[in-house]
């Protein structure tokens, strides 16, 4: 899809609404708020660089009630989340499903249909019924392309690329003693290296997740936990960061380290196998290959360690080439490009850090603990997921909470006027040293390897304590760089992943049981 020229910088410094992040949650919030004022929608890189764009499987919703029910979807979500999900949030989100799907269809998204012209539905791990709507195996891309096109042609939305949010602007920092509120954000223009203070009546963080905190991830390269880190530094409450979901099946290949192999393949009958062809999931869970993601990822990890192998294999070769090319075109073409013919041979796969289940605490309206600051999408801890995400609930969450957030903001606009304040100024540091930038890169890699080895799929108190000790030292070093060196995207991202890593470790240490995707061998019973 051709996307026209975007704005290169902010045409103004005050907006009604500032939305940071251009994934599904940011785009859908922007489209709904554009009816009520001027929106600044900013992307850290290009508009297309988001986790939403990479979502392959689809979006879960109860569409045909004669074959499914809200109660079943609610129970599947509670079960996948190991009972830690907030039932009121789960009910609200799932019951919104049909209306939010209608939003997408009205916006122009064309979901796959069956031969009788009904919406085609598939099944994924943890679901008791077929309820996943999809567009081939590139659902996220199809949805984002459609919404981006609408946003670009919307005169009430300014879309600006290559803008990296650094920190939130707080009223208490400008007027000490005043009741706190978020009034916008300091944003680095990557092209000019200038920091712009952008003020807004309401600020929405839709910055996505934190997969790049780990060495192996399915996420795009900018998923460095920026929103969680910014909100925490501003004083917002965060929780459940110990629940980083590991997707069971990322393609194991040196030229495609973050390419996801959708759970939908297992929904269509694919089986996980050892190198000798032995299926193993039946010995771990009654649902076998369709068990929830935490069970499958841990089972693969166990088999790899038990047999000393680098990967396992996902076999869907019982389907024809035409079937696979039609249903999974992206996966088929990517594998073929790498010399893997999935209609003839199994796909090598390994688990990888996928989606964050915790994040910045919000209520049903997307409000954080800081007035005027809203959180949507993967950055938020809404209570929907509990201790593990149910497959394809993620895009539904984006839409449901974007809807709730935009409704709450629009209904309360009269109380969100910007106060009369002097615009805050950014303090620049001029120290620059290319040798030190190499050290920053090394620290980034050290954090990601540390998190993979000590805070990964299987954890222990000893590993977590070691990780905490090292991260304390790293954070002290990073603070010195940030306080003295010229502002740079690498330093901003390093500061954020280090903070999110430390918060994840602290959360993991505080949880004294194994549940969902947090598995500690010192607390083996769930």
N, C-alpha and C positions, 0 to 999 in steps of 0.2 A: 504494500500500500504506500502511495506517495503522500507524505505529510508535508504541507507547505512550510515556508520559513517561519520560525518562531522568533519571539522578541529576544534580543540579546542582553537587555538590561531592563531594570524597572523604569517605566515611564512616569511613575509617581512614587512618593514615599509614604503615603497613607492610603489604606484601603478599608473597605468595610470588613473584608474577610481575607486572612492570610492562610493559605493551605500549603503545607510543606510535604511534597510527595505526590507523584503522578501515577500511582497504581490505581487499582479499581476503587479503593476507598476514597482516595483523594479526588479522582475524577468524578465519581458519583456525587460526592458531597459538593463539589464545585458546581456541577450542573444544576443541582437543586437549590443551592444558595444564590446562583446567578439571577434568580427571579427577584431577589430581595436586596441586591447591592452589587458593588464592584468587588471582584475576586482576583487576588493574586495567587496563581497556582505555580509553584516553583519546583524545578527538578534539579537534583544534585548533578546529574550527568545529562544524557539526552532524555527526552520525554518517554521514550520506550524502555529505558533501563529500569525495570522494576521486577520484583518477584511475581507480581500478578501476570506479567507478560509471559513468564515461564511456566505458569500453571497449565498442566497438560490435561489432567483427568476430567474435571468438569465442576459442576455446581449441584449440590444436593438439595432437593425440594420434593415434597409430597405433591404430585401433580394430579394423578388419577386415583381418587380415594377408594375406588372399587377394588384396587389391587394393593393399597398401602394405607397408612393412617398417620396422622400427626403423633399419636401416642407411640407408635412403633418407632418413628424417627427420634422422638424425645428419649425413649428408653435406650435406643442404640447410642445416642450421644452421651447419656448418663453412664452407660456401661463402658464405653470407650474411655471416658474420662475418669474411670475408676471411682465413680461416685462423688468426686470432688467438684463437679460442675454446679453452678447455681441454677436450680430448677426453674426459677422464675425467668431468668435470662434465657435459658434454653427454650422454654415455652414461647416466649415473645419472639425469639429469632426464627424458630421453626414455623410458627404460625404465620409469620410474615412471608414465608417462602414463595407462595404462589403470586402474591402482589409484587414482590421484588423481581421475580422472573418476568412478570408482565411489564415491569419498568424496562427491563433489558430488551424485550421483544419490541416494545414501543419505541425504544431508542434505535432499533434497527439490527439487533443481534439476531442472526439466523442459526438457531440450533438445529442439529441433525434431526431428521425425521425418519420414521419407519416407512415401510412400503405402503401402509394404509394412511400415511400423512399425519399420524399422531407423533408427538415428540418422542424421539428415541431415548430410551432410558437404559443405563447399564448399572452394574453393581460393583462396589469396591469393598475393601476390607472393613469389617465391623458393621456393615449394613445388613439388615435382615431382608431387605427388598431391593429391587431395581428402582433407583430413584435419582440417578446421576444424569443430568442433562449435559450434553457435550457438543463441541464443534470439532469433529475429528479427534485428534490428540493435541490440539493447540487451542483449547477453549479460552484460556487466559489471554492469549494474543488476540484472538478474534474479538473478544469483548473489549479489550483495551483499545484496539484499533478503531472500533466503532465509536466508543466514547470520546477518544482523542479527537476524532474528526468533528464531532459535535462541539467539543470544547474550543477547538481552534477557530471554529466559525461562529462562536458566541461572543458578541461584542462586550459583554459584561465580564469576560474572563481574560486576564492577561496571563499567558503561559510563558515562563522564562526558564531557559535551560542554563546548565552549568552554574548553578547558584547553591552554595553549600551553607546550610544553616549552622551557626556556631553555638549560640546560646540564646535563651529567651530574654526578652526585655521585661523586667518586673517593675511595677509601680513603686514598690517599697525601696528600690535602689535609686529611683529618681526623686521621690518624696519620702524620705525616711520618716517612719511613724504612721504613714497612711496604711489603711487596710490593703493587703497585697492583691494583685491581679496581674495577669499576663497582658501586655500591651503590644506584643509583636515579637520580632526576633532580629538579632544581628546576623546578616547574611553576607558571606564572602562571594563576590563575583570572581569566579575562577579565571576568567579571561583577563580582567584588569588588575586582579589582586587587591581590589578595593572592598572594604567592608561597608555595607549599607545597613543603617537601622531602618527597618520597615515596620511601621506602626499599623495596628488593625484593631477594630472593635472586638473581634473574636479571632483566635488563632487555633488552627486545627493541625495537629501532628499526624501525618499519614506516611511516615518515613519507612515503614516496613520493618523487617526483622533484623536478626543479628547472626545469621549463619556464618558470616566471615570471621566470627570470633573463633571458629573451629577450622582445623587444617583441611578437612574434607567437607564440602557442602554442596547442596544443589542450588544455592542462592546465587544471585548476580553479584558482581564484585563489589558493589557499593552497599551491601547489606551489613553495615557495621554498627547497628544498634544506636544510631544517632538520636532518634527521638526519645528512647528510654534514657540515654545518658543526659540529654538536655533537660528533660523533665525532672529527673532526679536531682541534678545540680540546682534546679530552680526550687526544689523543695517538695515536688510532687511525690505521692506515695506510689511505690512499685511493689509487686509481689509475684510469687510463684515463678521466679526466674530459673529455678532448678529444673523446670520442665521444658527443656529443649528437645523437640521431637527429632528423632533420627529416622529419615525415610529409609526403608529397607533396601530399596533397589535404585542405586545410582550406577550408571554405566562405568564399568571398570576398564578404562583405557587411557593411556598416557596423553592422548590428544583430545580427550573429552571428560575432564575430571569433574565437571559440574553438570553433566547432562543426565537428566532424570529419566528413568524408565517407569512410566506411569503405573500406578496401582491398578489401573483399569485393565492391564494385561492379565493380571491375576483374576480380575472380575470376569474376564472372558475365558478363563480356564487355564491360564499359564501355571506351570508348576515350578517350584524351587527345587533344585537338584544339586547334589555333590558332583565333583568332576567325573565320578564313575557312573553317573546317571541315577543314583539313589535319591528318591524323594525323602525329605526329612521332617516336614512341618507337621505331619499327623502325630508325631511323637511329642509335640510341644503344646498343641491346642486342638480342641474338637473341631474348630472351623478351619484347621489346617492352613492352607495358603491364603485364606480369607480372614485370618485372625487380625485383630487390631495391630496397628503399626508397631507399637512398643514390643509386643510379643514377637512379631516377625523379625524386627531388627535385632533383638536380643538373641533370638534363635540362630540367626545367621552368624552373629558375632561368636556365639558358642561353638558352632560347627567349624568356623574358620580357625578358632584357637585349638579345638580338639584335634583337627586333622592337619594343622600347620599349613593351611592354604591361603592364598591371597584373595580369593573371591569364591562365590558360589555361582550357580547358573540358573537363569530363568528361561524355561522352555515353552515356547508357543508354536513350535514348528509343525504341530499337527494341523494348523490352519494353512490355507493356501496363500500363495503370494498375492493374488488379487484381493482376498479378504483382508490381509494385513495392510496392504498399500491403501486400501479404502478406509479402514477403521483407524489405523495408526500411521498416517503418512509421514509425520515428522520423525517418529522413532525408526520406521522402516528405512527412510532415506538416510538418516544420520548413521545408523548401523551399517548400511550398505556402503556408505562413503568410507567407513573405517574397515571395510572388508568382512563384515559380519552379515551373513544372509540369514535373517531370522526365520525364514520359512524352511530353512534347511538345518540350522544349528542353534543351540541355546545361546543366550546373551549373558556375558560375564557381568556380575553385579556385586556391589558392596553397599553397606549402609553409609549414609552421610547426613550431617546436620541439615535439618530441613526447616521446620517452622517453630517459632517460639510460641509457647502456650501461655506464659506469663507476660508481664510488661507493666505499663503504667495503669494503675487502678482507675477504672471508670464506673459510672453508674449506667443505667439503661439509656440515658440521653447522651452518652459519650463524654460527660463532664469529668475532668480530673479533680484532684483536691485543690487545685489552684483556680480561682475564678477566671473566666474568659478563656481558659485553656481546655481544648477538647482533644480527645485522642481517638482515632479510628484505625481499623485494620490490625495488622500484626503487631503494631506498636502497643496496642491496648491489652490489658488484662480485664476482659469483660465478665468473666465467669462462665462463658460458654463451654470452654474446653476442659476445664478441670485439669486432670493429670495427663491428658493425652488428647490430641485432636482426632476427631472422627473424619475419615477421608472425605474431602470435598465439602465440608462444612465451612471451610475458610472463606471462599468467595461469597457464600451466603452471609457470613458474618460481616464482611466488608459492606455489603449492600444494606443489610438490616440496620447496622449502627450508623452508617452514613445517612440513612433515612431519619433515624431517631435524632441524630445530631443536628442535621439541617432543620428539622422541625423545631427543635428546642431553641436553636439560635434565632430562627425567624420569628418565633413567638415572643422572644424576649429582647428584640432589637432596641426597644425604647430605653432599656436599662443598660445598654452596651455602648453608649456614646463615649468617645475618647475624651479623657480629661484634658484640660489646658495645661500642657507641660512643655518644658524645653526639651527639644529632641536630643536624646542621648548621643554622645560621641564615642567613637571607638579609639582605644589607645593602641597605637602601632609600635611594634618593636622592630629594630632594623638589623639585628645580628643575623648573619647568614654564613653557613659553613657547609660546603658540599660533603665533606668527610663525615660530618655529623648526620647528614641526611641518610647516609649509608647505614649508620648505626640505628637510625629510626626504622629503616626497613628490616634490619636484623631483629629489633625488638618486636616488631609486628609479627614476624615469623615465629619468634620464640613463644609469644603469647598463644598463637594458634596451635602450635605443636603441644604446648603445655596443656591447653584445654582438651585437646584430643586424647592425650595420653592419661591425664589425671581426672578429667571431669567429663568423660565420654559416656558411652553406652552403659558400661559397668563401672561403678565407683566404689571407693572405700574411704573410711575416715582418714587413714594414713595418707592416701593420695591427695585427698582434699586439703588436709593440713599443709602438705608440702606445696601444693599449688597456691594456697593462701599466702604462705611465707614469701614465695618468689614474687607473687603479684604485688605484695606490699612494697617490695623494693623497686619493682618496675614502675609502679605508680609514682613513687618519689622521683625517679629519674625523669619520667614524662612531665611531671609538674615543672621541673626545672627547664625543660625544653620549651614548654608552652609559655612560660613566664618571661623568657628571654629572647626567643628566636622570632624571626619574621614569620608572620602567619602563612601557613602552607596547608593545602588539603591533606597531605600525608600526616602532618602533626595533629590536625583536627580529628582525623579518623583513628589514629593511634590512641589519642586521648579517650575517644569514645569506646573503642573495643576493650581497652584496659579497664575502664570503669565497669562496663557490662560484664566482663570476665570476673572481676572481683565481686560484683553483686551476685553473680551466678554461683560462685564458690560459697559465699556467705549464706545464700539461700539453701544450698545443698547441705551445708554443715548444720543448719538449724533444723532440717527435717530429719526426724529420728525414726523414720520407717521407710521401707521401699514401697513405692506405689506408682502405678502408671509408668511413665518414661523415666522416672528417677529410681534407679536401682542401685542400692548400696549393699555390698556383700556383708557388711557388719550388721545389717538389719534385713536378713533375707526373706522373712515372711511378709506377705502383703495382706 
